Amino acid sequence: MEKAECHLCAEAHRALRRIALERPLDIERVDILGLDEATRGRYLLRVPVLVVGGQELDAAGLDDAAILRWLQQAGGEA
């Protein structure tokens, strides 16, 4: 989940693209401003949020290694 023109969201997306060079990822960007009010309110102060299955990670300020570790855990990989 992200918000348009959010520099933290852009940083998280760049990190995912770097990780995707080494590990296959399906990246779908969801702009919270296009969501219903309740969902938008849930994420407004948390973006960027990574979602894998039902698991969520508040990714603001995390480096590539931290995101990769979480992706491996969320995806059930060692």
MARBA-3410 file (N, C-alpha, C, O; in Angstrom, 1 decimal):
78
0.8,-1.2,0.0,0.0,0.0,0.0,0.9,1.2,0.0,1.9,1.3,0.7 ~ 0.5,2.2,-0.8,1.3,3.4,-0.8,0.4,4.6,-1.1,-0.8,4.4,-1.3 ~ 1.0,5.8,-1.0,0.2,7.0,-1.3,1.0,7.7,-2.4,2.2,7.8,-2.3 ~ 0.3,8.2,-3.3,0.9,9.0,-4.4,1.8,10.1,-3.9,1.4,10.8,-2.9 ~ 2.9,10.3,-4.5,3.8,11.4,-4.2,4.4,11.2,-2.8,4.8,12.2,-2.1
4.5,10.0,-2.3,5.1,9.7,-1.0,6.5,9.2,-1.2,6.8,8.2,-1.8 ~ 7.5,10.0,-0.7,8.9,9.6,-0.9,9.3,8.3,-0.2,10.1,7.6,-0.7 ~ 8.7,8.0,0.9,8.9,6.7,1.6,8.4,5.6,0.8,9.0,4.5,0.7 ~ 7.3,5.8,0.1,6.7,4.7,-0.7,7.6,4.5,-2.0,7.9,3.4,-2.3 ~ 8.1,5.6,-2.5,9.0,5.5,-3.7,10.3,4.7,-3.3,10.8,3.9,-4.0
10.8,5.0,-2.1,12.0,4.3,-1.6,11.8,2.8,-1.4,12.6,2.0,-1.8 ~ 10.6,2.5,-0.8,10.3,1.1,-0.6,10.1,0.4,-2.0,10.5,-0.8,-2.1 ~ 9.5,1.0,-2.9,9.4,0.4,-4.3,10.7,0.2,-4.9,10.9,-0.8,-5.5 ~ 11.6,1.2,-4.8,13.0,1.0,-5.3,13.7,-0.2,-4.7,14.4,-1.0,-5.3 ~ 13.5,-0.3,-3.4,14.1,-1.5,-2.6,13.6,-2.8,-3.2,14.3,-3.7,-3.4
12.3,-2.8,-3.4,11.7,-4.1,-3.9,12.2,-4.4,-5.3,12.4,-5.6,-5.6 ~ 12.3,-3.4,-6.1,12.9,-3.6,-7.5,14.3,-4.1,-7.4,14.7,-5.0,-8.2 ~ 15.1,-3.6,-6.5,16.5,-4.1,-6.3,16.5,-5.6,-5.9,17.2,-6.4,-6.4 ~ 15.6,-5.9,-4.9,15.5,-7.3,-4.4,15.0,-8.2,-5.5,15.5,-9.3,-5.6 ~ 14.1,-7.7,-6.4,13.6,-8.5,-7.5,14.6,-8.8,-8.5,14.4,-9.7,-9.3
15.7,-8.2,-8.5,16.8,-8.5,-9.4,17.4,-9.9,-9.0,18.0,-10.6,-9.9 ~ 17.3,-10.2,-7.8,17.9,-11.5,-7.2,16.8,-12.5,-6.9,17.2,-13.7,-6.9 ~ 15.6,-12.1,-6.7,14.6,-13.0,-6.2,13.3,-12.6,-6.9,12.9,-11.5,-7.0 ~ 12.6,-13.6,-7.6,11.4,-13.2,-8.3,10.3,-12.7,-7.3,10.0,-13.3,-6.3 ~ 9.8,-11.5,-7.7,8.7,-10.9,-6.9,7.6,-10.4,-7.9,7.9,-9.9,-9.0
6.4,-10.5,-7.4,5.3,-9.8,-8.1,5.0,-8.6,-7.3,4.5,-8.7,-6.1 ~ 5.2,-7.4,-7.8,5.0,-6.2,-7.1,3.8,-5.5,-7.7,3.7,-5.2,-8.9 ~ 2.8,-5.3,-6.8,1.6,-4.5,-7.2,1.5,-3.3,-6.3,1.5,-3.4,-5.1 ~ 1.5,-2.2,-6.9,1.4,-0.9,-6.2,-0.1,-0.5,-6.0,-0.8,-0.5,-7.0 ~ -0.5,-0.2,-4.8,-1.9,0.1,-4.5,-1.9,1.5,-3.9,-1.3,1.7,-2.8
-2.5,2.5,-4.5,-2.5,3.8,-4.0,-3.7,3.9,-3.0,-4.9,3.7,-3.5 ~ -3.5,4.1,-1.8,-4.5,4.1,-0.8,-5.6,5.2,-1.0,-6.7,5.1,-0.5 ~ -5.2,6.3,-1.7,-6.2,7.3,-2.0,-7.3,6.9,-2.9,-8.4,7.5,-2.9 ~ -7.2,5.8,-3.6,-8.2,5.2,-4.4,-9.1,4.2,-3.7,-10.0,3.6,-4.3 ~ -8.8,4.0,-2.4,-9.5,3.0,-1.6,-10.7,3.6,-0.8,-10.7,4.8,-0.7
-11.5,2.7,-0.3,-12.6,3.2,0.5,-12.1,3.9,1.8,-10.9,3.7,2.2 ~ -12.9,4.8,2.4,-12.5,5.6,3.5,-11.9,4.8,4.7,-10.9,5.2,5.3 ~ -12.6,3.7,5.0,-12.1,2.9,6.2,-10.7,2.3,5.9,-9.9,2.4,6.8 ~ -10.5,1.8,4.7,-9.2,1.2,4.4,-8.2,2.3,4.3,-7.1,2.1,4.8 ~ -8.5,3.4,3.7,-7.6,4.5,3.6,-7.2,4.9,4.9,-6.0,5.2,5.2
-8.1,5.1,5.9,-7.8,5.5,7.2,-6.9,4.5,7.9,-6.0,4.9,8.8 ~ -7.0,3.2,7.6,-6.2,2.2,8.3,-4.7,2.3,7.9,-3.8,2.0,8.7 ~ -4.5,2.7,6.6,-3.1,2.8,6.1,-2.5,4.2,6.1,-1.3,4.3,5.8 ~ -3.3,5.2,6.2,-2.9,6.6,6.0,-1.5,6.9,6.7,-0.7,7.5,6.1 ~ -1.4,6.6,7.9,-0.2,6.9,8.7,0.8,5.8,8.7,1.9,5.9,9.3
0.6,4.7,8.0,1.5,3.5,8.0,2.2,3.4,6.7,3.2,2.6,6.6 ~ 1.8,4.0,5.6,2.5,3.8,4.3,4.0,4.1,4.3,4.4,5.0,5.0 ~ 4.8,3.3,3.6,4.4,2.2,2.8,4.2,0.9,3.6,4.9,0.7,4.6 ~ 3.3,0.1,3.2,3.0,-1.2,3.8,3.2,-2.3,2.7,2.6,-2.2,1.6 ~ 4.0,-3.3,3.1,4.2,-4.4,2.2,3.2,-5.5,2.7,3.0,-5.7,3.9
2.6,-6.2,1.7,1.6,-7.2,2.1,1.9,-8.5,1.3,2.1,-8.5,0.1 ~ 2.1,-9.6,2.1,2.3,-10.9,1.5,1.3,-11.8,2.2,1.3,-12.0,3.4 ~ 0.4,-12.4,1.4,-0.7,-13.1,2.0,-1.5,-12.2,3.0,-1.9,-11.1,2.5 ~ -1.6,-12.6,4.2,-2.3,-11.8,5.2,-1.4,-11.0,6.1,-1.8,-10.3,7.0 ~ -0.1,-11.1,5.8,0.9,-10.5,6.6,1.3,-9.1,6.1,1.4,-8.9,4.9
1.5,-8.2,7.0,1.8,-6.8,6.6,3.1,-6.3,7.3,3.4,-6.7,8.4 ~ 3.9,-5.5,6.6,5.1,-4.9,7.2,5.0,-3.4,6.9,4.9,-3.0,5.7 ~ 5.2,-2.6,7.9,5.3,-1.2,7.7,6.8,-1.0,7.3,7.7,-1.2,8.1 ~ 7.0,-0.6,6.1,8.3,-0.6,5.5,9.1,0.7,5.5,10.2,0.8,4.9 ~ 8.5,1.7,6.0,9.2,3.0,6.0,10.5,3.0,6.6,10.6,2.6,7.8
11.5,3.4,5.9,12.9,3.5,6.5,13.7,2.2,6.6,14.8,2.2,7.0 ~ 13.1,1.1,6.1,13.8,-0.2,6.2,14.7,-0.4,5.0,14.4,0.1,3.9 ~ 15.9,-1.0,5.3,16.8,-1.2,4.2,16.5,-2.5,3.5,15.6,-3.3,3.9 ~ 17.2,-2.7,2.3,16.9,-3.9,1.5,17.0,-5.2,2.3,16.1,-6.1,2.1 ~ 18.0,-5.3,3.1,18.2,-6.6,3.9,17.1,-6.9,4.8,16.6,-8.0,4.9
16.6,-5.8,5.5,15.4,-6.0,6.4,14.2,-6.4,5.6,13.4,-7.3,6.1 ~ 14.0,-5.8,4.5,12.8,-6.2,3.7,12.9,-7.6,3.2,12.0,-8.3,3.2 ~ 14.1,-7.9,2.7,14.3,-9.3,2.2,14.1,-10.3,3.3,13.5,-11.4,3.0 ~ 14.6,-10.1,4.5,14.4,-11.0,5.6,12.9,-11.2,5.9,12.4,-12.3,6.0 ~ 12.2,-10.1,5.9,10.7,-10.2,6.1,10.0,-11.0,5.0,9.2,-11.8,5.2
10.4,-10.7,3.7,9.8,-11.4,2.6,10.1,-12.9,2.7,9.2,-13.7,2.4 ~ 11.3,-13.3,3.1,11.6,-14.7,3.3,10.8,-15.3,4.3,10.3,-16.4,4.2 ~ 10.6,-14.6,5.5,9.7,-15.1,6.5,8.3,-15.2,6.1,7.6,-16.2,6.4 ~ 7.8,-14.2,5.5,6.4,-14.1,5.1,6.1,-15.1,4.0,4.9,-15.6,4.0 ~ 7.1,-15.4,3.2,6.9,-16.4,2.1,7.2,-17.8,2.5,7.0,-18.7,1.7
7.6,-18.0,3.8,7.9,-19.3,4.3,9.2,-19.9,3.8,9.4,-21.1,3.9 ~ 10.1,-19.0,3.4,11.4,-19.5,2.9,12.4,-19.3,4.0,12.3,-18.5,4.9 ~ 13.4,-20.2,3.9,14.5,-20.1,5.0,15.5,-19.1,4.6,16.5,-18.9,5.4
END
